[in-house]
């Protein structure tokens, strides 16, 4: 499972009373598309992926789609470079040919709608005889997708089939320590239960050497240039300090909404990071290291404690081992250390069953039948569908070991070898890995039920995520987690600048040479939020949007 799946986990009992959607199953919608325009009987279409990928349109899974189920040839095309730039370029020229799938985003949605080059699709979700898979999509997801005229402009995918009994998601934002280093420091893992205990450990770790004789880096994390305010390694530290970073970066404390950047503990967390950096207890290259360099330091055993997503450490460091033969074997997630004055850890992951991706259909397509037939197939409400879409049906390249919805294993050695080779070109020969065009279920999740692991370390990842999910930083979704930016509003306009400011000042705050410079950088950060990102206006608009949303959809 790629780490993408982590950020799109599922979610909680939704106490929302939503009306059952009434879709028109025939005739024309206001944008003029007939219920069955063009492409009658077509059996192929082009699907543009809103992300970069290695494509091989002769893959075994695509061959199955074409020759067996659902009898549709899907020609994939990946995005080169920045997805939003590529999207705007296409929409400003000829548009995309047939269908496009993107991660759910208001920016994408607004660009698609403004282009006037896509079909409205609401009638196809109300045709259970012809499209039972589309009709099975939980109605509350569809209801929230309607515009003011009742139109739905995309097919939602990658959602929980059972919003009232959701899959809890891949929780991975944690403090992950090397137990061998803890032991050599003369300490126990329980000694790291407080922030003071962690600091003691870091100072002792700094005195140790790796196998090559280099001093250990006591603590590290990945400052990825592509991360976001809601998903970055520093958030695991903010979590311990009681700061919530999930959803839209807003949490409710009592009757008040608190935005991540306004929480006083946000400053306290960065003060601690800066103090650790000045004391050389954090990797001095943390601000500049690229992902590959960060992974290499972990692989060679240089790092004693990592903070952030354990997937960034690189799960292959333990998944490829059968015992304590390399440093990767000793990684272990630990509870967020207790920070003085903090009663409750922050929330870093909201369990959200709502769709994570959207499929848009060009109004100029000649292949509508094929598109609808294909997504009706991928969205069947069966617990195993993400596995079926990713790897083909049971009995072809994989099968159940004991019983359906139990443990599974690959049964085709050639498929398995290419699939797990780590070589993107080899993997692309067998599967395009499009689990995100299906849906998922808590009744059975494939990557928690792998039955024939070759290495014992392969079982650690699911164990880690299960432990992290119980540490108090993951909660069910509320209405305020799903607030979307007002089209053409200040949030949409200034959100990119808000991200620029966060990334610019996190480095300055961590690298401050002393307390005085930290304070100076902090004040500059607050000033930039207001002057460059219009922070007060953004928050006022968010509150206005939230109030309008709960009036329309109810609060949960």
Long-range contacts (C-beta under 8 A, 24 or more apart in sequence): 1-170, 1-435, 1-446, 1-447, 2-433, 3-170, 3-172, 3-309, 3-311, 4-436, 5-170, 5-435, 5-436, 5-447, 6-169, 6-170, 6-171, 6-172, 6-309, 6-311, 7-231, 8-158, 8-169, 8-352, 8-356, 8-436, 9-167, 9-168, 9-169, 9-170, 9-171, 9-349, 9-351, 9-352, 10-159, 10-160, 10-166, 10-167, 10-168, 10-169, 10-351, 10-352, 10-353, 10-440, 10-442, 11-160, 11-163, 11-166, 11-168, 11-169, 11-350, 11-351, 11-352, 11-353, 11-354, 11-476, 11-477, 12-166, 12-351, 12-352, 12-353, 12-475, 12-476, 12-477, 13-163, 13-164, 13-165, 13-166, 13-476, 14-140, 14-163, 14-164, 14-353, 14-477, 14-556, 15-556, 16-140, 16-479, 16-553, 16-554, 16-556, 17-554, 18-139, 18-140, 18-143, 18-144, 18-553, 18-554, 19-143, 20-139, 21-122, 21-125, 21-126, 21-139, 21-142, 21-143, 21-146, 22-126, 23-122, 23-123, 23-124, 23-125, 23-126, 24-122, 24-123, 24-126, 25-123, 25-126, 25-127, 26-123, 27-123, 29-120, 29-122, 29-123, 29-151, 30-120, 30-149, 30-151, 31-116, 31-119, 31-120, 31-151, 31-363, 33-119, 33-120, 33-363, 35-123, 36-368, 36-369, 37-119, 37-368, 38-365, 38-366, 38-367, 38-368, 39-365, 39-366, 39-367, 39-368, 39-369, 39-370, 40-369, 41-369, 42-366, 42-367, 42-368, 42-369, 42-370, 43-71, 43-72, 43-73, 43-370, 44-72, 44-73, 44-74, 44-75, 44-367, 44-370, 45-72, 45-73, 45-74, 45-75, 45-97, 45-98, 45-99, 45-365, 45-367, 45-370, 45-371, 45-374, 46-75, 46-76, 46-77, 46-96, 46-97, 46-98, 46-99, 46-367, 47-74, 47-75, 47-76, 47-77, 47-98, 47-99, 47-100, 47-101, 48-77, 48-79, 48-96, 48-97, 48-98, 48-99, 48-100, 48-101, 49-76, 49-77, 49-78, 49-79, 49-100, 49-101, 50-79, 50-83, 50-87, 50-100, 50-101, 50-102, 50-103, 50-108, 51-78, 51-79, 51-83, 51-103, 52-78, 52-79, 52-80, 52-81, 53-78, 53-428, 53-432, 53-433, 54-78, 54-424, 54-425, 54-427, 54-428, 55-428, 55-432, 56-425, 56-428, 56-429, 56-432, 58-429, 59-428, 59-429, 59-430, 59-431, 59-432, 60-392, 60-397, 60-415, 60-429, 60-430, 60-431, 61-389, 61-390, 61-391, 61-392, 61-430, 61-431, 61-432, 62-432, 64-392, 64-393, 64-396, 65-374, 69-377, 69-393, 70-373, 70-374, 70-376, 70-377, 71-373, 72-370, 72-373, 72-374, 72-377, 73-370, 74-374, 76-432, 84-108, 84-111, 87-111, 87-112, 91-115, 91-117, 95-362, 95-364, 96-360, 96-362, 97-362, 97-364, 97-365, 98-361, 98-362, 98-365, 98-367, 98-371, 99-359, 99-360, 99-361, 99-362, 99-365, 99-371, 100-359, 100-360, 100-362, 101-157, 101-357, 101-358, 101-359, 101-360, 101-436, 101-437, 102-357, 102-358, 102-360, 103-356, 103-357, 104-156, 104-354, 104-355, 104-356, 104-357, 104-358, 106-484, 106-485, 106-487, 106-492, 107-492, 108-358, 109-153, 109-154, 109-358, 110-487, 110-488, 110-492, 112-153, 112-154, 112-360, 113-147, 113-153, 113-487, 117-362, 117-363, 117-364, 118-153, 118-154, 118-360, 118-361, 118-362, 118-363, 119-153, 119-361, 119-362, 119-363, 119-365, 119-368, 120-151, 120-152, 120-153, 121-152, 121-153, 121-154, 121-155, 121-361, 122-146, 122-150, 122-151, 122-152, 124-155, 124-372, 125-152, 131-372, 131-376, 132-376, 132-380, 133-375, 133-376, 133-377, 133-378, 133-379, 133-380, 133-381, 134-372, 134-375, 134-376, 134-379, 136-161, 136-379, 136-380, 136-381, 137-379, 138-163, 138-353, 141-354, 141-355, 143-553, 144-354, 144-482, 144-553, 153-360, 154-358, 154-359, 154-360, 154-361, 155-358, 155-359, 155-361, 155-375, 155-379, 156-355, 156-357, 156-358, 156-359, 157-355, 157-356, 157-357, 157-358, 157-359, 157-375, 157-378, 157-379, 157-436, 157-437, 157-438, 157-439, 158-355, 158-356, 158-357, 158-435, 158-436, 158-437, 158-438, 158-439, 158-440, 159-353, 159-354, 159-355, 159-356, 159-439, 159-440, 160-353, 160-439, 160-440, 160-441, 160-442, 161-381, 161-383, 161-439, 161-440, 161-441, 162-353, 162-441, 162-442, 162-443, 163-353, 165-442, 166-351, 166-353, 166-442, 167-440, 167-441, 167-442, 167-445, 168-351, 168-442, 168-469, 168-474, 169-349, 169-351, 169-469, 169-474, 170-465, 171-349, 171-465, 171-468, 171-469, 171-471, 171-473, 171-474, 172-309, 172-310, 172-311, 172-464, 172-465, 172-468, 173-233, 173-235, 173-236, 173-239, 173-308, 173-309, 173-348, 173-349, 173-468, 173-473, 174-236, 174-307, 174-308, 174-309, 174-310, 174-333, 174-334, 174-336, 174-464, 174-468, 174-471, 175-236, 175-240, 175-305, 175-306, 175-307, 175-333, 175-334, 175-335, 175-336, 175-337, 176-305, 176-306, 176-307, 176-310, 176-313, 176-331, 176-332, 176-333, 176-334, 176-464, 177-201, 177-304, 177-305, 177-306, 177-331, 177-332, 177-334, 178-301, 178-303, 178-304, 178-305, 178-327, 178-330, 178-331, 178-332, 179-330, 179-331, 179-332, 180-324, 180-327, 180-330, 181-205, 181-208, 181-216, 181-304, 181-305, 181-330, 184-208, 189-332, 189-334, 192-334, 192-337, 193-334, 193-335, 193-337, 193-338, 194-337, 194-338, 194-339, 195-240, 195-272, 195-337, 195-338, 195-339, 195-340, 197-337, 198-305, 198-337, 199-276, 199-281, 201-304, 201-305, 202-276, 202-281, 202-304, 202-305, 203-281, 205-304, 205-305, 206-280, 206-281, 208-304, 210-300, 210-301, 210-302, 210-327, 211-300, 211-301, 212-300, 214-302, 216-302, 216-303, 216-304, 217-282, 217-283, 217-297, 217-302, 217-303, 217-304, 218-281, 218-282, 218-304, 218-305, 219-276, 219-281, 219-282, 219-283, 219-303, 219-304, 219-305, 219-306, 219-307, 220-282, 220-283, 220-286, 220-294, 220-297, 220-298, 220-303, 220-305, 220-306, 220-307, 221-286, 221-306, 221-307, 221-308, 221-312, 222-289, 222-291, 222-294, 222-308, 222-309, 222-312, 223-286, 223-287, 223-289, 223-506, 223-507, 224-291, 224-312, 225-503, 228-499, 229-260, 229-498, 229-499, 229-502, 231-309, 232-308, 233-307, 233-308, 233-309, 233-312, 234-269, 234-273, 234-307, 234-308, 234-506, 235-308, 235-348, 236-307, 236-308, 236-309, 236-336, 236-348, 237-269, 237-272, 237-273, 237-307, 238-265, 238-266, 238-269, 238-346, 238-348, 239-336, 239-345, 239-346, 239-347, 239-348, 239-473, 240-269, 240-336, 240-337, 240-338, 240-339, 240-342, 240-345, 240-346, 241-265, 241-266, 241-268, 241-269, 241-272, 241-339, 241-342, 241-346, 242-339, 242-342, 242-343, 242-344, 242-345, 242-346, 243-269, 243-346, 244-346, 244-347, 244-348, 245-346, 245-347, 245-348, 246-347, 246-348, 246-349, 246-350, 246-481, 247-347, 247-350, 247-352, 247-477, 247-478, 247-480, 247-481, 247-482, 248-480, 248-481, 248-482, 248-483, 248-542, 250-480, 250-481, 250-483, 250-542, 251-346, 251-347, 252-478, 252-480, 257-480, 257-543, 259-539, 261-502, 261-529, 261-535, 265-342, 265-346, 267-522, 270-506, 270-509, 270-510, 270-518, 270-522, 271-518, 273-509, 273-510, 274-509, 274-510, 274-511, 274-512, 274-518, 277-510, 277-511, 278-512, 278-513, 278-514, 282-510, 286-510, 287-507, 287-510, 287-511, 298-327, 298-328, 299-327, 299-328, 300-327, 301-326, 301-327, 306-331, 310-461, 310-464, 310-468, 315-460, 315-461, 316-422, 318-457, 318-460, 318-461, 319-455, 319-457, 319-458, 319-460, 319-461, 320-455, 320-457, 320-458, 321-455, 321-456, 321-457, 322-454, 322-455, 322-456, 322-457, 323-456, 328-457, 329-457, 331-460, 333-464, 333-467, 333-468, 335-471, 336-471, 336-472, 336-473, 344-472, 345-471, 345-472, 345-473, 346-473, 347-473, 347-474, 347-475, 348-473, 348-474, 349-473, 349-474, 349-475, 350-474, 350-475, 350-476, 350-477, 350-478, 350-481, 351-474, 351-475, 351-476, 351-477, 352-477, 352-481, 352-482, 353-477, 354-477, 354-482, 356-436, 357-436, 357-437, 359-437, 375-437, 378-437, 378-438, 379-438, 379-439, 381-439, 382-441, 383-441, 383-443, 383-444, 384-444, 384-446, 385-438, 385-439, 385-440, 385-441, 386-435, 386-438, 386-439, 386-440, 386-446, 387-435, 387-446, 388-438, 389-434, 389-435, 389-437, 389-438, 390-431, 390-433, 390-434, 390-435, 390-438, 390-446, 391-419, 391-431, 392-431, 397-430, 401-451, 401-452, 405-443, 405-444, 406-449, 406-451, 407-449, 407-450, 407-451, 407-452, 408-446, 408-449, 408-450, 408-451, 409-450, 409-451, 409-452, 410-452, 478-556, 479-546, 479-549, 479-550, 479-553, 479-554, 479-555, 479-556, 480-546, 482-549, 483-542, 483-545, 483-546, 483-549, 484-545, 485-545, 486-541, 486-544, 486-545, 489-541, 489-545, 490-534, 490-537, 490-538, 490-541, 491-538, 491-541, 491-542, 491-545, 494-532, 494-533, 494-534, 494-537, 494-538, 495-538, 497-532, 497-533, 498-529, 498-533, 498-535, 498-538, 500-532, 501-525, 501-528, 501-529, 501-532, 501-533, 504-528
